[in-house]
Amino acid sequence: MQVLGIEGTAWAASAAVYDTDAADQSVFIETDAYQPESGGIHPREAAEHMSDAIPEVVETALAEADGPIDAVAFSRGPGLGPCLRTVGTAARALAQTLDVPLVGVNHMVAHLEIGRQQSGFDSPVCLNASGANAHVLGYRNGRYRVLGETMDTGVGNAIDKFTRHLGWSHPGGPKVEDAAEDGEYVELPYVVKGMDFSFSGIMSAAKDAYDEGTPVEDVCYSLQENVFAILTEVAERALSLTGSDELVLGGGVGQNDRLREMLAEMCDQRGAQFYAPEPRFLRDNAGMIAVLGAEMLHAGDTLAVEDSAVDPNFRPDEVPVAWRDDSESVAVWRDEGDEIEGAEATVEIGDERVTKRRLPKSYRHPELDARLRRDRTVLEARLTSEARRHGVPTPVVYDVDAPEGLLVFERVGEADLRERLAADRVRDVARQLAAIHGAGFVHGDPTTRNVRVGRSHGPPNERAAESREQDGDRTYLIDFGLGYYTDDDEDYAMDLHVFAQSLAGTSDDAETLQREFEDAYAEVGEDAVLDRLREVEGRGRYQ
């Protein structure tokens, strides 16, 4: 079977032929990339480039086909509307002319599927790092679930904004990578909110640093060290949340050597496997569209011409994944014994005490790593105790060594919430978050793994208030390392958003539990926070 793939979401006019019957399942790719004379991508110019280039790359690809084409697959979104419409029109015309099925492919799902299929992994965590997007995803219950994503701009676009400020032409990523080779580290912002993250602050700081005279090599070096450490950290958090030991990289920014090096080192440290496709499958290309198109065709997931409109805001979690078995899941529970490898620390569990050590992360720059370990250790101790003072069950803090990243806690609960998900427990978490928000701070990383449930192993936690807690059966918030003091409803809403994403990645009935969670929060929390949550959810990368 041969599938023709056509890609044209933004800058790459590309066509490919995928032969599933060839011994090596070969993929021929022809690409004509749009290169602006200055600045970033100009939508009108990009659309004009697509109109001129798509017929030529399709003709070249078809000339390489060994026999008839069995289907036409095209990138349906997300992307620039004028570019997508050009590709959609070409695909419809070809499918009708050849009298073959039409397949509409989500561009971002294609980025992660090419790596999953080539790696041979079962159900990995997938990191998409591309121009307009940045996500951490995992498959569960028939869809790819967004476990974390950028809350402002995509990673490639963020870097391009900085390089445009310098007067460098698109694409900026390779130029930053080259300049960084001679740089030294300077401090820049580092923003992680659970498995979500933000790049707007670091880009503004990088521009300011350059304007104030910091050598451009130093800014580029530090920009890479922080941005790619953020992506690596959230990928590790997703591995820890789901229990997966497989990570796949996708997207054009994945061509950066430093990013791949960080991800490989992180996976090596925690005993996980890492796979990055060859560069031609990382950048925007029709090969990935043809490969996923073949999978979708085999599953009967085709489009009638009248139903094939493009969607510039096509999110990956909106795609019904008909080509994978519903029983597959990124969430894998393993017996971790008395020593747990978390996202940023190892935890030794004793009979009554828990010792947590934030060990150095070798993938991070030493200065950045030392700052994060120290600051997060201090905040975790302070906010854990602060939450207890406001009636939220948390472990007692027995000892703190900030320079060493060491904490000793009371042992609480019998299992993580992800292993005992239930509506009453989820309602507990909602009320507890409302309580700390009312006290003026956030948890920062409220996931189903950072909640413990069951009986306490140490002294009674005196200020618990739930009726069933009379016998010590409680729901405890733990791991406040990403928390901070704030009076901003946006920050409180992000706590709720992070918890919702963790439900999506670990629950078989996330939608029902999310309703229970929000109803309980509404009972004691501020309506303005839930209103802001709707804004956060609607903001997305494609709004």
GUKE-596792 format. One record per residue (C-alpha): x negated, z, y; residue in three letters. Coordinates in steps of 0.02 Angstrom, whole numbers, always signed. Example, Ala and Ser with C-alpha at 12.3 -4.5 7.8 and 13.67 -1.06 7.14 Angstrom:
2
      x      z      y bamar
   -615   +390   -225   ALA
   -684   +357    -53   SER
REM end
This chain:
543
      x      z      y bamar
     +0     +0     +0   MET
    -63    -43   +174   GLN
     -1    +40   +332   VAL
    -34    -23   +508   LEU
    -57   +118   +633   GLY
    -46    +98   +822   ILE
   -107   +232   +944   GLU
    -91   +235  +1132   GLY
    -43   +406  +1200   THR
   -160   +407  +1350   ALA
   -327   +317  +1354   TRP
   -364   +243  +1182   ALA
   -278    +79  +1138   ALA
   -307    +79   +951   SER
   -246     -4   +792   ALA
   -292    +33   +612   ALA
   -255    -23   +435   VAL
   -252   +109   +298   TYR
   -262    +46   +119   ASP
   -201   +182     +2   THR
   -241    +78   -153   ASP
   -424    +48   -112   ALA
   -548   +150   -214   ALA
   -607   +240    -58   ASP
   -437   +234    +30   GLN
   -526   +142   +170   SER
   -470   +148   +351   VAL
   -516     +8   +472   PHE
   -502    +61   +655   ILE
   -514    -47   +811   GLU
   -510    +42   +980   THR
   -520    -17  +1160   ASP
   -540   +137  +1270   ALA
   -480   +144  +1450   TYR
   -621   +193  +1566   GLN
   -570   +235  +1747   PRO
   -693   +183  +1881   GLU
   -688   +359  +1954   SER
   -599   +524  +1929   GLY
   -479   +556  +1787   GLY
   -349   +453  +1697   ILE
   -231   +359  +1815   HIS
    -64   +338  +1723   PRO
    -24   +168  +1799   ARG
   -198   +100  +1759   GLU
   -190   +173  +1584   ALA
    -21    +88  +1553   ALA
    -90    -78  +1615   GLU
   -238    -58  +1498   HIS
   -119    -27  +1352   MET
    -20   -183  +1392   SER
   -178   -288  +1392   ASP
   -270   -206  +1247   ALA
   -138   -166  +1116   ILE
   -105   -349  +1065   PRO
   -292   -378  +1044   GLU
   -330   -222   +941   VAL
   -177   -253   +831   VAL
   -232   -432   +800   GLU
   -407   -374   +752   THR
   -338   -242   +633   ALA
   -217   -362   +549   LEU
   -360   -484   +521   ALA
   -446   -349   +417   GLU
   -293   -315   +309   ALA
   -312   -365   +127   ASP
   -136   -428    +95   GLY
    +35   -387   +169   PRO
    +74   -237   +280   ILE
   +200   -116   +202   ASP
   +244    -13   +356   ALA
   +205     +6   +542   VAL
   +168   +182   +606   ALA
   +150   +222   +790   PHE
   +112   +372   +900   SER
   +282   +427   +963   ARG
   +216   +569  +1072   GLY
   +160   +678  +1156   PRO
    +73   +577  +1290   GLY
    +94   +476  +1448   LEU
   +267   +397  +1450   GLY
   +216   +222  +1509   PRO
    +78   +212  +1378   CYS
   +191   +274  +1239   LEU
   +326   +148  +1284   ARG
   +202     +5  +1272   THR
   +148    +62  +1098   VAL
   +328    +92  +1043   GLY
   +380    -82  +1097   THR
   +236   -162  +1002   ALA
   +273    -61   +845   ALA
   +458   -104   +844   ARG
   +421   -288   +869   ALA
   +294   -290   +728   LEU
   +405   -194   +607   ALA
   +549   -313   +637   GLN
   +439   -468   +627   THR
   +358   -410   +464   LEU
   +523   -339   +400   ASP
   +443   -172   +353   VAL
   +488    +11   +387   PRO
   +447    +93   +554   LEU
   +367   +267   +555   VAL
   +358   +377   +712   GLY
   +208   +496   +706   VAL
   +177   +651   +811   ASN
     +4   +625   +885   HIS
    -46   +809   +874   MET
    +13   +830   +694   VAL
    -90   +676   +650   ALA
   -244   +761   +725   HIS
   -228   +909   +607   LEU
   -163   +815   +455   GLU
   -313   +699   +446   ILE
   -426   +850   +429   GLY
   -313   +940   +306   ARG
   -303   +789   +192   GLN
   -488   +747   +199   GLN
   -542   +928   +174   SER
   -441   +955    +17   GLY
   -389  +1127    +82   PHE
   -223  +1198    +23   ASP
   -143  +1261   +183   SER
   -271  +1294   +319   PRO
   -258  +1363   +494   VAL
   -276  +1211   +608   CYS
   -359  +1213   +779   LEU
   -313  +1065   +890   ASN
   -435  +1047  +1035   ALA
   -397   +889  +1131   SER
   -383   +825  +1308   GLY
   -207   +877  +1354   ALA
   -180  +1007  +1218   ASN
   -250  +1159  +1131   ALA
   -157  +1244   +989   HIS
   -184  +1352   +837   VAL
    -58  +1303   +703   LEU
    -12  +1339   +523   GLY
   +116  +1266   +404   TYR
   +260  +1379   +351   ARG
   +442  +1348   +303   ASN
   +443  +1160   +326   GLY
   +355  +1148   +495   ARG
   +190  +1175   +580   TYR
   +209  +1339   +674   ARG
   +118  +1367   +838   VAL
    +22  +1530   +814   LEU
    -62  +1516   +985   GLY
    -86  +1390  +1124   GLU
   -151  +1365  +1300   THR
    -31  +1432  +1430   MET
    -87  +1314  +1567   ASP
   -196  +1163  +1536   THR
   -272  +1078  +1385   GLY
   -455  +1109  +1348   VAL
   -515   +931  +1382   GLY
   -413   +917  +1541   ASN
   -480  +1084  +1601   ALA
   -659  +1025  +1581   ILE
   -616   +859  +1664   ASP
   -544   +951  +1814   LYS
   -710  +1038  +1837   PHE
   -811   +878  +1821   THR
   -698   +787  +1943   ARG
   -737   +926  +2066   HIS
   -920   +880  +2041   LEU
   -881   +695  +2066   GLY
   -917   +649  +1885   TRP
   -813   +514  +1802   SER
   -699   +531  +1651   HIS
   -726   +589  +1516   PRO
   -811   +746  +1578   GLY
   -839   +834  +1411   GLY
   -994   +737  +1355   PRO
  -1072   +756  +1528   LYS
  -1046   +945  +1525   VAL
  -1121   +951  +1350   GLU
  -1276   +857  +1409   ASP
  -1298   +964  +1566   ALA
  -1275  +1126  +1466   ALA
  -1433  +1093  +1366   GLU
  -1540  +1154  +1512   ASP
  -1427  +1295  +1572   GLY
  -1431  +1485  +1572   GLU
  -1285  +1605  +1557   TYR
  -1185  +1666  +1709   VAL
  -1028  +1771  +1696   GLU
   -860  +1680  +1701   LEU
   -682  +1738  +1661   PRO
   -629  +1751  +1480   TYR
   -441  +1758  +1447   VAL
   -365  +1786  +1274   VAL
   -188  +1851  +1253   LYS
   -160  +1878  +1068   GLY
   -182  +1701  +1003   MET
   -133  +1623  +1169   ASP
   -262  +1588  +1303   PHE
   -285  +1519  +1477   SER
   -413  +1406  +1559   PHE
   -355  +1398  +1741   SER
   -451  +1552  +1796   GLY
   -615  +1502  +1717   ILE
   -604  +1327  +1793   MET
   -575  +1397  +1967   SER
   -720  +1517  +1944   ALA
   -833  +1377  +1883   ALA
   -792  +1271  +2036   LYS
   -825  +1419  +2151   ASP
   -990  +1457  +2064   ALA
  -1049  +1279  +2088   TYR
   -992  +1276  +2270   ASP
  -1087  +1438  +2302   GLU
  -1250  +1363  +2239   GLY
  -1259  +1410  +2055   THR
  -1357  +1271  +1967   PRO
  -1238  +1148  +1886   VAL
  -1332  +1164  +1720   GLU
  -1296  +1352  +1719   ASP
  -1112  +1327  +1758   VAL
  -1094  +1194  +1622   CYS
  -1183  +1302  +1494   TYR
  -1076  +1454  +1534   SER
   -918  +1352  +1538   LEU
   -949  +1292  +1362   GLN
   -999  +1464  +1300   GLU
   -839  +1544  +1365   ASN
   -712  +1406  +1332   VAL
   -771  +1373  +1155   PHE
   -788  +1558  +1117   ALA
   -605  +1578  +1170   ILE
   -553  +1440  +1049   LEU
   -659  +1514   +910   THR
   -590  +1689   +938   GLU
   -407  +1635   +931   VAL
   -443  +1533   +774   ALA
   -517  +1689   +695   GLU
   -367  +1791   +750   ARG
   -254  +1664   +664   ALA
   -358  +1676   +504   LEU
   -343  +1864   +510   SER
   -155  +1863   +544   LEU
   -112  +1742   +405   THR
   -242  +1794   +278   GLY
   -302  +1613   +264   SER
   -484  +1576   +227   ASP
   -477  +1391   +277   GLU
   -496  +1316   +451   LEU
   -480  +1134   +502   VAL
   -529  +1063   +673   LEU
   -442   +917   +758   GLY
   -443   +834   +929   GLY
   -568   +743  +1037   GLY
   -652   +900  +1106   VAL
   -697   +937   +924   GLY
   -836   +810   +943   GLN
   -933   +939  +1043   ASN
  -1080  +1005   +940   ASP
  -1072  +1180  +1015   ARG
   -887  +1203   +973   LEU
   -913  +1148   +793   ARG
  -1065  +1261   +781   GLU
   -966  +1412   +841   MET
   -821  +1381   +722   LEU
   -937  +1354   +574   ALA
  -1033  +1514   +614   GLU
   -874  +1615   +633   MET
   -807  +1553   +467   CYS
   -973  +1588   +382   ASP
   -972  +1767   +449   GLN
   -799  +1802   +376   ARG
   -821  +1703   +214   GLY
   -700  +1565   +262   ALA
   -716  +1376   +240   GLN
   -725  +1258   +389   PHE
   -697  +1071   +399   TYR
   -715   +950   +544   ALA
   -678   +764   +517   PRO
   -805   +633   +565   GLU
   -803   +593   +752   PRO
   -700   +433   +738   ARG
   -556   +536   +668   PHE
   -574   +674   +799   LEU
   -551   +570   +956   ARG
   -386   +480   +985   ASP
   -375   +343   +853   ASN
   -249   +241   +755   ALA
   -330   +288   +590   GLY
   -249   +460   +590   MET
    -82   +379   +637   ILE
    -94   +259   +489   ALA
   -145   +396   +366   VAL
     -4   +514   +414   LEU
   +114   +364   +424   GLY
    +79   +327   +241   ALA
   +120   +508   +194   GLU
   +282   +501   +293   MET
   +330   +333   +217   LEU
   +303   +403    +42   HIS
   +419   +548    +88   ALA
   +552   +427   +155   GLY
   +527   +486   +334   ASP
   +557   +322   +426   THR
   +649   +272   +585   LEU
   +785   +150   +627   ALA
   +736    +46   +778   VAL
   +880   +118   +880   GLU
   +817   +295   +844   ASP
   +634   +261   +886   SER
   +625   +311  +1069   ALA
   +459   +390  +1118   VAL
   +447   +572  +1175   ASP
   +310   +618  +1300   PRO
   +347   +803  +1266   ASN
   +348   +793  +1075   PHE
   +287   +964  +1017   ARG
   +205   +980   +845   PRO
   +321  +1123   +796   ASP
   +472  +1008   +820   GLU
   +420   +895   +677   VAL
   +509   +919   +508   PRO
   +364   +907   +385   VAL
   +449   +810   +245   ALA
   +285   +761   +160   TRP
   +234   +938   +112   ARG
   +309  +1058    -13   ASP
   +416  +1195    +65   ASP
   +331  +1323    -47   SER
   +163  +1293    +38   GLU
   +116  +1418   +173   SER
    -29  +1463   +285   VAL
    +16  +1647   +258   ALA
    -79  +1719   +109   VAL
    -80  +1906    +75   TRP
   -234  +1970    -13   ARG
   -278  +2145    -70   ASP
   -413  +2196    +53   GLU
   -451  +2365    -21   GLY
   -524  +2504    +86   ASP
   -626  +2390   +199   GLU
   -534  +2261   +304   ILE
   -613  +2114   +394   GLU
   -508  +2095   +551   GLY
   -520  +1964   +687   ALA
   -651  +2058   +787   GLU
   -695  +2213   +688   ALA
   -718  +2287   +516   THR
   -608  +2434   +471   VAL
   -654  +2566   +342   GLU
   -503  +2663   +279   ILE
   -531  +2842   +223   GLY
   -405  +2969   +157   ASP
   -360  +3032   +331   GLU
   -469  +2933   +451   ARG
   -502  +2752   +494   VAL
   -669  +2694   +564   THR
   -667  +2534   +664   LYS
   -828  +2442   +710   ARG
   -834  +2295   +828   ARG
   -987  +2211   +756   LEU
  -1079  +2080   +859   PRO
  -1008  +1905   +847   LYS
  -1157  +1790   +828   SER
  -1060  +1637   +886   TYR
  -1038  +1714  +1060   ARG
  -1173  +1724  +1192   HIS
  -1252  +1899  +1180   PRO
  -1206  +1947  +1359   GLU
  -1025  +1893  +1336   LEU
  -1014  +1976  +1166   ASP
  -1083  +2142  +1228   ALA
   -962  +2144  +1375   ARG
   -810  +2107  +1267   LEU
   -856  +2233  +1132   ARG
   -886  +2372  +1260   ARG
   -734  +2337  +1369   ASP
   -614  +2315  +1224   ARG
   -673  +2474  +1139   THR
   -645  +2576  +1297   VAL
   -473  +2499  +1329   LEU
   -417  +2522  +1150   GLU
   -458  +2708  +1152   ALA
   -379  +2735  +1323   ARG
   -218  +2636  +1293   LEU
   -191  +2702  +1117   THR
   -188  +2878  +1187   SER
    -87  +2824  +1340   GLU
    +48  +2748  +1228   ALA
    +63  +2911  +1130   ARG
    +91  +3005  +1292   ARG
   +241  +2892  +1323   HIS
   +321  +2926  +1155   GLY
   +254  +2776  +1058   VAL
   +187  +2817   +884   PRO
     +2  +2774   +880   THR
   -148  +2846   +788   PRO
   -242  +2993   +863   VAL
   -413  +2942   +932   VAL
   -548  +3056   +862   TYR
   -709  +2975   +922   ASP
   -770  +2833  +1036   VAL
   -942  +2753  +1053   ASP
   -918  +2610  +1178   ALA
  -1096  +2537  +1173   PRO
  -1088  +2527   +983   GLU
   -906  +2467   +981   GLY
   -858  +2613   +868   LEU
   -689  +2701   +857   LEU
   -625  +2834   +737   VAL
   -436  +2853   +719   PHE
   -309  +2951   +622   GLU
   -251  +2850   +473   ARG
    -70  +2798   +497   VAL
    +55  +2700   +395   GLY
    +46  +2627   +222   GLU
    +46  +2440   +257   ALA
    +43  +2310   +395   ASP
   +212  +2257   +463   LEU
   +182  +2079   +399   ARG
   +196  +2147   +221   GLU
   +357  +2243   +253   ARG
   +450  +2139   +381   LEU
   +625  +2206   +412   ALA
   +747  +2206   +557   ALA
   +735  +2394   +589   ASP
   +545  +2386   +600   ARG
   +552  +2239   +719   VAL
   +675  +2333   +829   ARG
   +553  +2480   +830   ASP
   +416  +2366   +896   VAL
   +529  +2299  +1033   ALA
   +573  +2472  +1095   ARG
   +391  +2526  +1088   GLN
   +335  +2376  +1191   LEU
   +473  +2411  +1316   ALA
   +408  +2590  +1330   ALA
   +228  +2541  +1369   ILE
   +286  +2405  +1488   HIS
   +387  +2536  +1579   GLY
   +227  +2638  +1590   ALA
   +134  +2493  +1670   GLY
    +25  +2417  +1535   PHE
    +30  +2289  +1394   VAL
    -27  +2291  +1214   HIS
   -109  +2120  +1230   GLY
   -102  +2074  +1045   ASP
    +61  +2137   +967   PRO
    +63  +2041   +802   THR
   +137  +2085   +634   THR
    -38  +2137   +582   ARG
    -63  +2257   +727   ASN
    +86  +2364   +677   VAL
    +76  +2490   +536   ARG
   +227  +2553   +442   VAL
   +259  +2697   +323   GLY
   +203  +2877   +312   ARG
    +61  +2953   +411   SER
    -93  +3015   +319   HIS
   -149  +3136   +453   GLY
    -71  +3267   +566   PRO
   +108  +3237   +626   PRO
   +129  +3122   +777   ASN
   +236  +3241   +878   GLU
   +326  +3127   +999   ARG
   +410  +3003   +880   ALA
   +596  +2988   +907   ALA
   +675  +2883   +769   GLU
   +794  +2973   +649   SER
   +711  +2910   +490   ARG
   +544  +2974   +556   GLU
   +589  +3153   +511   GLN
   +499  +3129   +345   ASP
   +350  +3041   +425   GLY
   +410  +2861   +395   ASP
   +366  +2775   +558   ARG
   +319  +2614   +643   THR
   +151  +2628   +731   TYR
    +71  +2516   +861   LEU
   -117  +2495   +834   ILE
   -261  +2390   +903   ASP
   -240  +2395  +1093   PHE
   -408  +2310  +1121   GLY
   -333  +2165  +1221   LEU
   -219  +2278  +1323   GLY
   -231  +2312  +1510   TYR
   -138  +2393  +1654   TYR
    -19  +2279  +1749   THR
   +146  +2276  +1843   ASP
   +176  +2089  +1817   ASP
   +330  +2034  +1717   ASP
   +231  +1881  +1663   GLU
   +108  +1994  +1569   ASP
   +249  +2091  +1487   TYR
   +333  +1927  +1435   ALA
   +169  +1869  +1357   MET
   +173  +2023  +1244   ASP
   +344  +1968  +1181   LEU
   +287  +1788  +1163   HIS
   +135  +1838  +1058   VAL
   +244  +1942   +942   PHE
   +366  +1797   +922   ALA
   +225  +1680   +873   GLN
   +162  +1803   +744   SER
   +337  +1812   +669   LEU
   +338  +1622   +658   ALA
   +175  +1626   +561   GLY
   +216  +1767   +441   THR
   +405  +1779   +418   SER
   +525  +1678   +311   ASP
   +666  +1717   +434   ASP
   +576  +1720   +601   ALA
   +725  +1662   +704   GLU
   +839  +1804   +645   THR
   +703  +1935   +670   LEU
   +664  +1867   +842   GLN
   +846  +1890   +894   ARG
   +842  +2069   +830   GLU
   +681  +2098   +926   PHE
   +748  +2031  +1091   GLU
   +913  +2125  +1074   ASP
   +820  +2289  +1048   ALA
   +705  +2254  +1195   TYR
   +856  +2219  +1305   ALA
   +927  +2391  +1265   GLU
   +784  +2483  +1350   VAL
   +675  +2352  +1436   GLY
   +696  +2252  +1596   GLU
   +804  +2095  +1598   ASP
   +675  +2015  +1711   ALA
   +548  +2019  +1568   VAL
   +663  +1925  +1450   LEU
   +703  +1801  +1589   ASP
   +517  +1774  +1612   ARG
   +497  +1752  +1423   LEU
   +617  +1604  +1433   ARG
   +507  +1530  +1569   GLU
   +350  +1554  +1464   VAL
   +432  +1470  +1314   GLU
   +493  +1325  +1419   GLY
   +329  +1303  +1511   ARG
   +229  +1243  +1362   GLY
    +99  +1109  +1369   ARG
   +225   +967  +1378   TYR
   +348  +1025  +1512   GLN
REM end
